[in-house]
């Protein structure tokens, strides 16, 4: 059975598992086992079960706590501006940031928009679309046909997304990029803190150049 079919079916049919979430969006939940899902803090389960249909938007506001780049990471982030700039380009810290999540009516996924204020110049805005499809059940698309498959896991009560295959979609054709043509392994963690706050961490590690980019930000939800 294909992962995406299971995820779509689980999203459409309410489940008796963890009744508090049974009327929410089950697409992220369907990517994890029962034990892993229940190992997450209740606030994380609620956040990733929020139903955003009928024009609803989830808004999270926060502050960048850490922004580190190697010389190769800076080149990578600047070079990727040619396809919309999907990686943070600033090393400013203690600056405001905002994340919004809305439903993607075209793909049936979610649109994630990240806004990072900078001490000089205009803020950077990063757009991506999470689509519940592909061999792992979830993909991240950043525009210009570029995307990656993701795997989802629970580690130390944190929700962890890791890159799988990087690809380029050209119409009906998909080209999977060889390892040497990719920026490296991307890991994103969603870690619950206290007082309704959570930490978002992003790391990209190249197999030869090591750690390229590390970003850490703290958020809280601005919408009920």
C-alpha positions in Angstrom: 0.0 0.0 0.0 1.4 3.4 -1.0 2.1 5.8 1.9 0.3 8.7 0.3 -2.9 6.7 -0.1 -2.8 5.7 3.6 -2.2 9.3 4.5 -5.1 10.6 2.4 -7.5 8.0 3.7 -6.5 8.7 7.3 -7.0 12.5 6.7 -10.5 11.9 5.5 -11.8 9.4 8.1 -12.0 10.4 11.8 -10.1 8.1 14.1 -10.8 7.0 17.6 -7.1 7.4 18.5 -6.6 10.4 20.8 -10.2 11.7 20.6 -9.1 15.3 21.2 -7.7 15.4 17.7 -10.3 13.3 15.9 -12.0 16.2 14.2 -8.8 17.9 13.2 -6.4 17.6 10.2 -5.0 14.1 10.3 -2.5 14.3 7.5 0.6 14.7 9.7 -0.7 12.2 12.2 -1.0 9.6 9.4 2.7 9.8 8.8 3.6 8.4 12.2 2.8 5.3 14.2 0.3 5.5 17.1 3.2 5.3 19.6 5.2 8.1 18.0 2.2 10.4 17.7 1.3 9.9 21.4 4.9 10.5 22.4 4.6 14.1 21.2 3.5 16.8 23.7 -0.2 17.6 23.4 0.5 21.1 22.2 2.5 19.8 19.2 -0.2 17.3 18.3 -2.7 20.1 18.4 -0.5 22.4 16.3 -0.1 19.8 13.6 -3.8 18.8 13.7 -5.1 22.3 13.2 -7.7 22.3 10.4 -7.1 25.3 8.1 -10.0 25.0 5.7 -12.5 27.8 4.9 -9.7 30.4 4.6 -8.3 30.0 8.1 -4.6 30.8 8.7 -2.3 29.8 11.6 0.1 32.6 12.6 3.2 32.1 14.7 5.4 35.1 15.8 8.8 34.9 17.3 12.5 35.8 17.3 15.6 34.4 15.7 17.9 33.2 18.4 20.8 31.8 16.4 21.8 32.2 12.7 25.1 30.6 11.7 26.5 30.0 8.2 29.8 28.7 7.0 31.3 30.4 4.0 29.9 27.6 1.8 26.5 28.0 3.5 26.5 31.7 2.7 27.3 30.9 -1.0 24.5 28.2 -1.0 21.9 30.5 0.5 22.8 33.4 -1.9 22.9 31.1 -4.9 19.5 29.7 -4.2 18.0 33.2 -4.5 17.8 32.3 -8.2 14.9 29.9 -7.4 13.2 32.2 -4.9 15.6 32.0 -1.9 14.3 29.0 0.1 17.1 29.4 2.8 17.7 32.2 5.2 20.4 34.6 4.0 20.9 36.8 7.1 23.0 36.1 10.1 21.1 38.7 12.2 19.8 37.4 15.6 17.3 38.7 18.1 15.2 40.0 15.2 11.4 39.3 14.7 10.1 36.5 12.5 6.6 35.4 11.5 5.4 32.1 10.1 2.0 31.7 8.5 0.4 28.4 7.4 -2.6 28.2 5.0 -4.2 25.5 2.9 -2.9 25.1 -0.6 -6.1 24.7 -2.6 -4.2 23.7 -5.7 -2.2 20.8 -4.4 -4.3 19.8 -1.3 -1.3 20.6 0.9 -0.2 23.6 3.0 1.6 26.8 2.1 4.2 27.9 4.6 5.4 31.5 4.5 8.3 32.7 6.7 9.2 36.3 7.1 12.5 37.3 8.7 13.2 40.9 9.6 16.7 42.2 9.0 18.6 45.0 10.6 19.3 46.5 7.2 17.1 46.3 4.1 13.8 44.7 3.5 12.7 41.5 5.3 13.3 38.1 3.6 10.2 36.2 2.8 10.4 32.4 2.1 7.6 30.4 0.6 7.2 26.7 0.4 4.5 24.2 -0.1 4.1 20.9 1.8 2.3 18.3 -0.2 1.1 15.0 1.1 2.3 12.8 -1.7 5.3 10.9 -3.0 7.0 7.8 -1.7 7.3 9.0 1.9 3.9 10.6 2.1 5.1 14.2 2.3 7.2 16.5 0.1 8.4 20.1 0.3 8.3 22.2 -2.8 10.1 25.6 -3.0 9.2 26.7 -6.5 10.7 26.4 -10.0 10.0 22.7 -9.9 12.5 22.1 -7.1 11.6 20.0 -4.1 12.5 17.2 -1.8 10.9 14.2 -0.2 10.7 14.3 3.6 10.7 11.7 6.3 9.0 12.4 9.6 10.0 11.0 13.0 9.7 11.7 16.8 12.9 12.0 18.7 13.1 13.1 22.4 9.5 14.4 22.1 10.3 16.6 19.2 8.8 16.3 15.7 11.7 15.9 13.2 11.6 16.3 9.4 14.6 15.1 7.3 15.3 15.5 3.7 15.2 12.4 1.5 15.5 12.8 -2.3 16.0 16.2 -3.9 14.2 16.4 -7.3 13.3 18.7 -10.2 9.8 18.5 -11.7 9.7 19.3 -15.4 6.0 19.0 -16.4 5.1 15.4 -16.1 8.7 14.3 -15.6 10.6 14.2 -12.3 14.4 14.1 -12.2 15.9 12.9 -9.0 19.1 14.8 -8.3 22.3 12.8 -7.5 23.8 13.3 -4.1 26.7 15.4 -5.4 24.2 17.9 -6.8 22.3 18.5 -3.6 23.1 20.9 -0.7 23.3 18.1 1.8 21.1 16.6 4.5 18.4 19.0 5.9 17.0 18.5 9.3 14.1 20.6 10.8 13.0 20.1 14.4 9.8 21.3 16.1 10.5 21.3 19.9 8.0 22.2 22.5 9.2 24.7 25.1 7.2 26.2 28.0 4.4 28.7 28.2 3.0 27.7 24.8 6.3 28.5 23.0 8.2 26.2 20.7 11.6 26.1 19.1 12.1 25.7 15.3 15.6 24.5 14.4 17.0 24.1 10.9 20.4 22.5 9.9 22.0 21.6 6.6 25.0 19.3 6.7 27.0 18.5 3.6 28.8 15.2 3.5 32.1 16.8 2.8 31.8 20.4 3.9 30.1 19.7 7.2 27.6 22.0 8.8 26.6 24.7 6.3 23.6 26.5 8.0 22.1 26.4 11.4 19.1 28.5 12.4 17.2 28.5 15.8 14.1 30.5 16.4 11.5 30.7 19.2 7.8 31.1 18.4 4.4 31.3 20.0 1.0 31.2 18.3 -0.7 34.5 17.6 -4.0 33.0 16.7 -6.3 30.8 18.9 
